[in-house]
Amino acid sequence: MKAWRLHAYHSPLRFEDVPEPQITEPTDVIVKIGGAGVCRTDLHLVEGVWAETLGTPLPHIIGHENAGWVAAVGSGVTEFRVGDPVILHPVISCGKCLSCRAGEDMHCENMRFPGLTVDGGYAQFIKTGERSLIRLEDHVRPDDVAPLADAGITAYRAVRKAAPLATPGTTVTLIGMGGLGHIAVQLMRELGSADILAVDTDRVRLDLALEYGADRGVLANHRTVEQVRDLTKGRGSDIIIDFVGTDQTHAEAMRMLRKGGTYFVVGYGGVLKAPSLDLINNEFNIIGNLVGNYTELYELMQLYARGKVRLHATKYELSDGWRVLEMLDKGQINGRAVLVP
């Protein structure tokens, strides 16, 4: 089969012929890729950001946002048949550790993570486990929803945490209206009751956020903090969800946060610094957010199937994989990109 493989950090991927994955365990499932989402984490992997944390063996097929059709199943698989349309939770979990038993698959002590620790979905086929699969509704196409497998549930997890705080009369500020942010706007409108401020450096992305349910758009510039404070009558935002995670957005978020407010950090790459006196005096809450669990992906797919969430995505041929990653790196992707074999 054809696949994009990383052979060395800080080097372009190679599009090459590799063996198709094979069933080796009773619960293994081979999925024919219908769509593979392109994520900034894929860029971070190429850049070596995860090298020490994950120890990814090279060469490696990247891609962790995957959906498609079941192509083969192991002898112990009971819930899926060849031909079933499915979306893949990004983690292959063991089901036995305490995290799995608590329903927090992404903290599995024995996890395998296709696209990060084992071969992923920038390919024609991928191997996963039965526990990772969710069957799609008949009217849902795999190439239409692949990015929801990571971008979608990452946004969903953060919004689901924040929603109980987003009561009538409060304000939530969402920073970054790209692949995750435009999903988060819709989810906050569905699950919360707060006024929604969308912040981005790009007017097109802001217009998309307003179309999807944001109440106000803030064009990020040297006056971002002042704009948000003006729109909240000087009090600041009750909730901030940061999908960018740079030094600048961290610093600005802490200045935009209302006393007693909560800052949800989703994007990463920067360093968050805050004087302990400010945290105590203002009773700020800072919460980190990882990818969502299996149940959250199931719930998100229910919302999508009912038309409550839309995904703004552009589809490309699998052979365009490296070009699309370069476009993402240059900020030329609006919403999400999907590779279709």
C-alpha positions as CSV (number, residue, x, y, z in Angstrom):
1,M,0.0,0.0,0.0
2,K,1.0,3.7,-0.3
3,A,1.8,5.6,2.9
4,W,3.5,8.7,4.1
5,R,6.4,7.8,6.4
6,L,8.7,9.9,8.6
7,H,12.3,8.7,8.4
8,A,14.1,11.5,10.2
9,Y,13.0,14.5,12.3
10,H,13.0,17.9,10.6
11,S,12.8,16.2,7.2
12,P,10.0,15.8,4.7
13,L,7.9,12.7,4.8
14,R,8.3,10.1,2.1
15,F,5.4,8.8,0.0
16,E,6.3,5.1,-0.5
17,D,5.2,1.5,-0.8
18,V,4.9,-0.3,2.5
19,P,3.4,-3.7,3.5
20,E,-0.3,-3.6,4.5
21,P,-0.9,-4.1,8.3
22,Q,-1.8,-7.6,9.3
23,I,-4.0,-9.1,12.0
24,T,-1.8,-10.4,14.9
25,E,-4.1,-10.3,17.9
26,P,-7.7,-11.6,18.3
27,T,-9.1,-8.0,18.9
28,D,-7.2,-6.4,16.0
29,V,-9.2,-4.7,13.2
30,I,-7.8,-3.5,9.9
31,V,-9.6,-0.4,8.5
32,K,-9.5,0.8,5.0
33,I,-8.9,4.5,5.3
34,G,-11.7,6.7,4.0
35,G,-10.3,9.9,5.3
36,A,-7.3,10.9,7.4
37,G,-7.3,14.3,9.1
38,V,-4.3,16.6,8.9
39,C,-3.4,18.0,12.4
40,R,-0.8,20.4,13.7
41,T,0.3,17.6,16.0
42,D,1.5,15.8,12.8
43,L,3.8,18.8,12.2
44,H,5.0,18.7,15.8
45,L,5.9,15.1,15.3
46,V,8.0,15.9,12.2
47,E,9.6,18.7,14.2
48,G,10.7,16.3,16.9
49,V,8.5,18.0,19.6
50,W,7.3,14.5,20.8
51,A,10.6,12.7,20.3
52,E,11.7,12.4,23.9
53,T,8.1,12.0,25.3
54,L,7.0,9.3,23.0
55,G,10.1,7.7,21.6
56,T,8.3,7.1,18.3
57,P,10.2,4.4,16.3
58,L,11.3,5.5,12.8
59,P,10.4,5.1,10.0
60,H,6.8,5.8,11.0
61,I,3.5,6.4,9.3
62,I,1.9,9.5,10.8
63,G,-1.8,10.4,11.1
64,H,-4.1,10.0,14.1
65,E,-7.5,11.3,12.9
66,N,-8.9,8.4,11.0
67,A,-12.2,7.0,9.7
68,G,-13.0,4.4,7.0
69,W,-14.5,0.9,6.6
70,V,-13.6,-2.3,8.4
71,A,-11.5,-4.4,6.0
72,A,-10.6,-7.4,8.3
73,V,-11.2,-8.5,11.9
74,G,-9.4,-10.7,14.4
75,S,-10.9,-13.9,15.7
76,G,-12.1,-12.2,18.9
77,V,-13.9,-9.3,17.3
78,T,-17.7,-9.6,17.9
79,E,-19.2,-6.1,17.4
80,F,-18.0,-5.2,13.9
81,R,-18.1,-6.8,10.4
82,V,-16.2,-6.3,7.2
83,G,-17.7,-3.3,5.4
84,D,-18.9,-1.4,8.5
85,P,-18.2,2.4,8.3
86,V,-16.3,3.5,11.4
87,I,-14.4,6.3,13.1
88,L,-11.4,5.5,15.2
89,H,-10.8,6.8,18.7
90,P,-7.1,7.8,18.4
91,V,-6.0,5.6,21.3
92,I,-5.8,1.8,21.3
93,S,-6.5,1.1,25.0
94,C,-6.1,-2.0,27.1
95,G,-9.4,-1.9,28.9
96,K,-7.9,-3.3,32.1
97,C,-6.0,-0.5,33.8
98,L,-7.6,1.9,36.3
99,S,-7.8,4.8,33.7
100,C,-9.6,2.6,31.2
101,R,-12.0,1.3,33.9
102,A,-12.7,4.9,34.7
103,G,-13.5,5.6,31.1
104,E,-10.5,7.8,30.5
105,D,-9.0,5.9,27.5
106,M,-6.5,8.6,26.7
107,H,-4.7,8.0,30.0
108,C,-4.5,4.2,29.5
109,E,-1.3,2.9,31.1
110,N,-0.7,0.5,28.2
111,M,-1.9,2.6,25.3
112,R,-0.8,2.4,21.7
113,F,-1.4,5.6,19.7
114,P,-1.6,5.1,15.9
115,G,0.1,8.0,14.3
116,L,2.3,8.8,17.3
117,T,3.6,5.5,18.8
118,V,2.5,3.0,16.2
119,D,1.8,3.4,12.5
120,G,-1.1,5.7,11.7
121,G,-3.5,6.7,8.9
122,Y,-1.6,8.6,6.3
123,A,-2.0,5.4,4.3
124,Q,-4.5,3.2,2.6
125,F,-5.0,0.9,5.6
126,I,-4.5,1.1,9.4
127,K,-4.5,-1.4,12.2
128,T,-6.4,-0.6,15.4
129,G,-8.3,-2.4,18.1
130,E,-12.0,-3.2,18.4
131,R,-12.3,-1.0,21.5
132,S,-11.4,2.0,19.5
133,L,-14.1,1.8,16.9
134,I,-17.5,3.6,16.7
135,R,-19.8,2.6,13.9
136,L,-21.0,5.6,11.8
137,E,-24.7,6.3,11.1
138,D,-25.7,5.2,7.5
139,H,-25.8,8.8,6.2
140,V,-22.4,9.8,7.6
141,R,-19.3,9.4,5.3
142,P,-15.9,8.6,6.8
143,D,-14.1,11.3,4.8
144,D,-16.6,13.9,6.1
145,V,-15.8,13.2,9.8
146,A,-12.2,12.0,10.2
147,P,-11.0,15.1,11.9
148,L,-13.6,14.7,14.7
149,A,-11.5,11.7,15.9
150,D,-9.0,14.1,17.4
151,A,-9.7,17.8,16.7
152,G,-13.4,17.3,17.4
153,I,-13.1,15.4,20.7
154,T,-10.3,17.7,21.9
155,A,-12.7,20.6,21.5
156,Y,-15.6,18.6,22.9
157,R,-13.7,17.6,26.0
158,A,-12.7,21.2,26.8
159,V,-16.2,22.6,26.1
160,R,-17.8,19.8,28.1
161,K,-15.7,20.7,31.1
162,A,-16.5,24.4,30.7
163,A,-20.2,24.1,29.9
164,P,-21.4,23.9,33.5
165,L,-19.7,27.2,34.2
166,A,-21.1,28.9,31.0
167,T,-24.3,30.0,32.7
168,P,-26.6,32.8,31.4
169,G,-24.9,36.2,31.9
170,T,-21.4,34.8,31.7
171,T,-18.9,35.2,28.9
172,V,-16.7,32.6,27.3
173,T,-13.8,33.7,25.1
174,L,-12.5,31.2,22.6
175,I,-9.0,31.9,21.3
176,G,-8.1,30.5,17.8
177,M,-10.9,29.8,15.3
178,G,-9.0,27.2,13.3
179,G,-9.6,23.5,13.1
180,L,-10.6,23.1,16.8
181,G,-12.0,26.6,17.4
182,H,-14.8,26.5,14.8
183,I,-16.0,23.2,16.3
184,A,-15.8,24.6,19.8
185,V,-18.1,27.5,18.9
186,Q,-20.8,25.2,17.9
187,L,-20.4,22.9,20.9
188,M,-20.5,25.9,23.3
189,R,-23.6,27.1,21.7
190,E,-25.2,23.6,22.0
191,L,-24.0,22.8,25.6
192,G,-23.6,26.2,27.3
193,S,-25.6,29.4,27.8
194,A,-22.8,32.0,27.9
195,D,-22.1,34.8,25.5
196,I,-19.4,33.7,23.1
197,L,-16.5,35.9,22.0
198,A,-14.3,34.4,19.2
199,V,-10.7,35.7,18.9
200,D,-8.5,35.2,15.9
201,T,-5.9,37.0,13.8
202,D,-7.8,36.2,10.6
203,R,-11.0,37.9,9.5
204,V,-12.2,34.9,7.4
205,R,-11.9,32.6,10.3
206,L,-13.7,35.1,12.5
207,D,-16.6,35.3,10.0
208,L,-16.8,31.5,10.0
209,A,-17.0,31.6,13.8
210,L,-19.8,34.1,13.7
211,E,-21.7,32.0,11.1
212,Y,-21.4,29.0,13.5
213,G,-22.7,30.7,16.5
214,A,-20.3,33.2,18.1
215,D,-21.9,36.4,19.4
216,R,-18.9,38.7,18.8
217,G,-15.7,38.4,16.9
218,V,-12.4,40.0,18.1
219,L,-9.7,40.5,15.6
220,A,-6.5,39.8,17.5
221,N,-4.0,42.6,17.5
222,H,-2.1,44.7,20.1
223,R,-5.4,45.6,21.7
224,T,-6.8,42.1,22.1
225,V,-7.0,42.3,25.9
226,E,-8.6,45.8,25.8
227,Q,-11.2,44.7,23.3
228,V,-12.2,41.7,25.3
229,R,-12.4,43.7,28.5
230,D,-14.4,46.4,26.7
231,L,-16.9,43.8,25.5
232,T,-17.2,42.4,29.1
233,K,-17.8,45.9,30.6
234,G,-14.3,45.9,32.1
235,R,-14.8,42.7,34.1
236,G,-13.0,40.3,31.9
237,S,-14.1,36.9,30.6
238,D,-15.5,34.3,33.0
239,I,-14.1,31.4,30.9
240,I,-11.3,31.3,28.3
241,I,-10.5,28.3,26.1
242,D,-7.2,28.7,24.3
243,F,-6.7,26.6,21.2
244,V,-3.4,28.3,20.3
245,G,-1.2,28.0,23.3
246,T,1.7,30.4,22.6
247,D,3.5,32.6,25.0
248,Q,1.4,35.5,23.8
249,T,-2.0,33.9,24.1
250,H,-1.1,32.6,27.6
251,A,-0.1,36.1,28.8
252,E,-3.1,37.8,27.2
253,A,-5.5,35.2,28.6
254,M,-4.3,35.8,32.2
255,R,-5.0,39.5,31.6
256,M,-8.4,38.9,30.1
257,L,-9.6,36.6,32.8
258,R,-12.3,37.8,35.3
259,K,-11.8,37.2,39.0
260,G,-12.8,33.7,39.8
261,G,-12.5,32.8,36.1
262,T,-11.3,29.6,34.5
263,Y,-8.6,29.3,31.8
264,F,-8.7,26.1,29.8
265,V,-5.5,25.4,27.9
266,V,-5.8,23.2,24.8
267,G,-3.1,24.5,22.4
268,Y,0.5,24.0,23.4
269,G,4.0,25.2,22.6
270,G,4.3,28.2,24.8
271,V,5.1,28.7,28.5
272,L,2.4,29.8,30.9
273,K,3.8,32.1,33.7
274,A,1.6,33.5,36.4
275,P,2.6,35.1,39.8
276,S,1.2,32.9,42.6
277,L,-0.2,36.1,44.2
278,D,-2.4,36.7,41.1
279,L,-3.7,33.2,41.2
280,I,-4.6,33.5,44.9
281,N,-5.9,37.0,44.9
282,N,-8.0,36.5,41.8
283,E,-8.8,32.8,42.5
284,F,-8.0,31.9,38.9
285,N,-8.4,28.3,37.8
286,I,-6.1,26.9,35.1
287,I,-7.0,23.5,33.6
288,G,-5.1,21.5,31.0
289,N,-7.0,19.5,28.3
290,L,-6.0,16.4,26.4
291,V,-7.9,14.6,23.7
292,G,-11.3,13.3,24.6
293,N,-12.2,9.8,25.7
294,Y,-14.2,7.1,23.8
295,T,-17.5,8.1,25.3
296,E,-16.9,11.8,24.3
297,L,-16.3,10.7,20.7
298,Y,-19.5,8.7,20.8
299,E,-21.4,11.7,22.1
300,L,-19.8,14.0,19.5
301,M,-20.8,11.7,16.7
302,Q,-24.4,11.7,17.9
303,L,-24.4,15.5,17.7
304,Y,-22.9,15.4,14.2
305,A,-25.4,12.8,13.0
306,R,-28.2,15.0,14.2
307,G,-26.8,18.1,12.4
308,K,-25.8,19.9,15.6
309,V,-22.2,20.2,14.6
310,R,-20.7,20.9,11.2
311,L,-17.1,20.4,10.1
312,H,-15.4,23.0,7.8
313,A,-12.9,20.9,5.9
314,T,-11.2,20.6,2.5
315,K,-10.3,17.2,1.0
316,Y,-7.1,16.4,-0.8
317,E,-5.6,13.3,-2.4
318,L,-3.5,11.1,-0.2
319,S,-0.5,11.8,-2.5
320,D,-0.8,15.5,-1.5
321,G,0.0,14.8,2.1
322,W,3.3,16.7,2.4
323,R,2.1,19.6,0.4
324,V,-1.0,19.9,2.7
325,L,1.3,19.8,5.8
326,E,3.3,22.6,4.4
327,M,0.1,24.6,3.7
328,L,-0.9,24.0,7.4
329,D,2.4,25.2,8.6
330,K,2.0,28.4,6.6
331,G,-1.5,29.0,7.9
332,Q,-3.1,28.3,4.5
333,I,-5.7,25.8,5.8
334,N,-9.1,27.2,6.9
335,G,-10.8,24.7,9.2
336,R,-9.4,21.2,8.7
337,A,-7.8,19.3,5.9
338,V,-8.6,15.6,5.1
339,L,-6.5,13.2,3.0
340,V,-8.5,10.8,1.0
341,P,-6.8,7.7,-0.5
